Amino acid sequence: MNDAAVRETLVRLKAELESFSEISENARATVMLDQQAVGRLSRMDSLQGQAMAQASERQRRADIQRIEAALKRLDEGEYGYCVDCGEAIAAKRLEVDPAAAFCIRCAK
């Protein structure tokens, strides 16, 4: 893949993740303590759903940071090389994860 195609893929992935963050904002909101409107078990389900939504958001934020780092490496001409050992990252690995920062050996 050429640099323009890689950049387009990374920017698209970042936009998708940011869109999911906006969509899930209500699920991450504070659960209200109105015991009259919601029973105890329903409240526990709501709290569990909120915790799962917050965990998903943390993972999305981490993925966005990985994508931003990959875009920076692309700008600096270092994209496609392992940030640990400096060896080239396999093209197949970059196809699967365009934000990969490590070769398969260093990723282990």
C-alpha positions as YAML, in Angstrom:
chain: A
units: angstrom
residues:
- id: 1
  name: MET
  ca: [0.00, 0.00, 0.00]
- id: 2
  name: ASN
  ca: [1.27, 3.47, -0.80]
- id: 3
  name: ASP
  ca: [1.43, 6.30, 1.73]
- id: 4
  name: ALA
  ca: [-1.75, 8.00, 0.48]
- id: 5
  name: ALA
  ca: [-3.76, 4.78, 0.79]
- id: 6
  name: VAL
  ca: [-2.34, 4.13, 4.26]
- id: 7
  name: ARG
  ca: [-3.18, 7.68, 5.36]
- id: 8
  name: GLU
  ca: [-6.71, 7.37, 3.98]
- id: 9
  name: THR
  ca: [-7.23, 4.06, 5.82]
- id: 10
  name: LEU
  ca: [-5.88, 5.44, 9.11]
- id: 11
  name: VAL
  ca: [-7.97, 8.63, 8.89]
- id: 12
  name: ARG
  ca: [-11.10, 6.59, 8.09]
- id: 13
  name: LEU
  ca: [-10.49, 4.25, 11.05]
- id: 14
  name: LYS
  ca: [-9.97, 7.22, 13.37]
- id: 15
  name: ALA
  ca: [-13.19, 8.87, 12.17]
- id: 16
  name: GLU
  ca: [-15.13, 5.63, 12.74]
- id: 17
  name: LEU
  ca: [-13.80, 5.31, 16.29]
- id: 18
  name: GLU
  ca: [-14.63, 8.94, 17.06]
- id: 19
  name: SER
  ca: [-18.14, 8.40, 15.68]
- id: 20
  name: PHE
  ca: [-18.63, 5.36, 17.92]
- id: 21
  name: SER
  ca: [-17.50, 7.46, 20.88]
- id: 22
  name: GLU
  ca: [-20.16, 10.05, 20.16]
- id: 23
  name: ILE
  ca: [-22.85, 7.40, 19.71]
- id: 24
  name: SER
  ca: [-22.03, 5.66, 22.99]
- id: 25
  name: GLU
  ca: [-21.91, 8.84, 25.07]
- id: 26
  name: ASN
  ca: [-25.33, 8.21, 26.65]
- id: 27
  name: ALA
  ca: [-24.38, 4.65, 27.64]
- id: 28
  name: ARG
  ca: [-21.38, 5.99, 29.56]
- id: 29
  name: ALA
  ca: [-23.42, 8.63, 31.40]
- id: 30
  name: THR
  ca: [-23.95, 8.48, 35.15]
- id: 31
  name: VAL
  ca: [-26.70, 6.09, 36.22]
- id: 32
  name: MET
  ca: [-29.38, 7.94, 38.18]
- id: 33
  name: LEU
  ca: [-30.32, 6.78, 41.70]
- id: 34
  name: ASP
  ca: [-34.11, 6.84, 41.26]
- id: 35
  name: GLN
  ca: [-35.17, 3.63, 43.04]
- id: 36
  name: GLN
  ca: [-38.86, 4.34, 42.33]
- id: 37
  name: ALA
  ca: [-38.45, 4.31, 38.55]
- id: 38
  name: VAL
  ca: [-35.90, 1.51, 38.28]
- id: 39
  name: GLY
  ca: [-35.74, -1.63, 40.40]
- id: 40
  name: ARG
  ca: [-32.58, -2.83, 42.10]
- id: 41
  name: LEU
  ca: [-31.75, -5.46, 39.46]
- id: 42
  name: SER
  ca: [-32.42, -3.03, 36.63]
- id: 43
  name: ARG
  ca: [-30.08, -0.56, 38.30]
- id: 44
  name: MET
  ca: [-27.39, -3.23, 38.59]
- id: 45
  name: ASP
  ca: [-27.84, -4.00, 34.88]
- id: 46
  name: SER
  ca: [-27.56, -0.28, 34.13]
- id: 47
  name: LEU
  ca: [-24.35, -0.01, 36.16]
- id: 48
  name: GLN
  ca: [-22.89, -3.04, 34.41]
- id: 49
  name: GLY
  ca: [-23.84, -1.61, 31.01]
- id: 50
  name: GLN
  ca: [-22.25, 1.70, 31.97]
- id: 51
  name: ALA
  ca: [-19.03, -0.04, 33.07]
- id: 52
  name: MET
  ca: [-18.85, -1.97, 29.79]
- id: 53
  name: ALA
  ca: [-19.46, 1.20, 27.77]
- id: 54
  name: GLN
  ca: [-16.69, 2.99, 29.70]
- id: 55
  name: ALA
  ca: [-14.27, 0.10, 29.10]
- id: 56
  name: SER
  ca: [-15.09, 0.18, 25.39]
- id: 57
  name: GLU
  ca: [-14.47, 3.92, 25.34]
- id: 58
  name: ARG
  ca: [-11.05, 3.48, 26.98]
- id: 59
  name: GLN
  ca: [-10.16, 0.92, 24.28]
- id: 60
  name: ARG
  ca: [-11.36, 3.28, 21.53]
- id: 61
  name: ARG
  ca: [-9.25, 6.12, 22.97]
- id: 62
  name: ALA
  ca: [-6.20, 3.83, 23.04]
- id: 63
  name: ASP
  ca: [-6.86, 2.82, 19.42]
- id: 64
  name: ILE
  ca: [-7.19, 6.47, 18.39]
- id: 65
  name: GLN
  ca: [-3.83, 7.22, 20.04]
- id: 66
  name: ARG
  ca: [-2.24, 4.29, 18.15]
- id: 67
  name: ILE
  ca: [-3.68, 5.65, 14.88]
- id: 68
  name: GLU
  ca: [-2.41, 9.17, 15.62]
- id: 69
  name: ALA
  ca: [1.05, 7.73, 16.36]
- id: 70
  name: ALA
  ca: [0.95, 5.82, 13.06]
- id: 71
  name: LEU
  ca: [0.00, 9.01, 11.20]
- id: 72
  name: LYS
  ca: [2.93, 10.78, 12.86]
- id: 73
  name: ARG
  ca: [5.30, 7.97, 11.83]
- id: 74
  name: LEU
  ca: [3.92, 8.26, 8.30]
- id: 75
  name: ASP
  ca: [4.64, 12.01, 8.27]
- id: 76
  name: GLU
  ca: [8.17, 11.39, 9.54]
- id: 77
  name: GLY
  ca: [8.88, 8.64, 7.00]
- id: 78
  name: GLU
  ca: [9.14, 5.98, 9.70]
- id: 79
  name: TYR
  ca: [5.87, 4.18, 9.00]
- id: 80
  name: GLY
  ca: [6.25, 0.46, 8.40]
- id: 81
  name: TYR
  ca: [9.32, 0.09, 10.60]
- id: 82
  name: CYS
  ca: [9.32, -1.35, 14.11]
- id: 83
  name: VAL
  ca: [9.68, 1.37, 16.75]
- id: 84
  name: ASP
  ca: [11.66, -1.08, 18.91]
- id: 85
  name: CYS
  ca: [14.18, -2.78, 16.62]
- id: 86
  name: GLY
  ca: [13.87, -0.69, 13.44]
- id: 87
  name: GLU
  ca: [13.19, -3.70, 11.19]
- id: 88
  name: ALA
  ca: [10.49, -3.52, 8.53]
- id: 89
  name: ILE
  ca: [7.03, -4.63, 9.66]
- id: 90
  name: ALA
  ca: [5.56, -7.32, 7.41]
- id: 91
  name: ALA
  ca: [3.11, -5.97, 4.82]
- id: 92
  name: LYS
  ca: [0.50, -8.57, 5.83]
- id: 93
  name: ARG
  ca: [0.72, -7.36, 9.45]
- id: 94
  name: LEU
  ca: [0.17, -3.76, 8.33]
- id: 95
  name: GLU
  ca: [-2.80, -4.86, 6.21]
- id: 96
  name: VAL
  ca: [-4.43, -6.42, 9.27]
- id: 97
  name: ASP
  ca: [-3.46, -3.57, 11.63]
- id: 98
  name: PRO
  ca: [-2.39, -0.40, 9.81]
- id: 99
  name: ALA
  ca: [-1.49, 1.21, 13.16]
- id: 100
  name: ALA
  ca: [0.94, -1.57, 14.13]
- id: 101
  name: ALA
  ca: [4.07, -0.09, 15.67]
- id: 102
  name: PHE
  ca: [6.02, -3.30, 16.26]
- id: 103
  name: CYS
  ca: [7.20, -6.17, 14.11]
- id: 104
  name: ILE
  ca: [5.81, -9.56, 15.07]
- id: 105
  name: ARG
  ca: [8.98, -10.49, 16.95]
- id: 106
  name: CYS
  ca: [8.98, -7.36, 19.14]
- id: 107
  name: ALA
  ca: [5.21, -7.48, 19.66]
- id: 108
  name: LYS
  ca: [5.48, -10.78, 21.53]
...
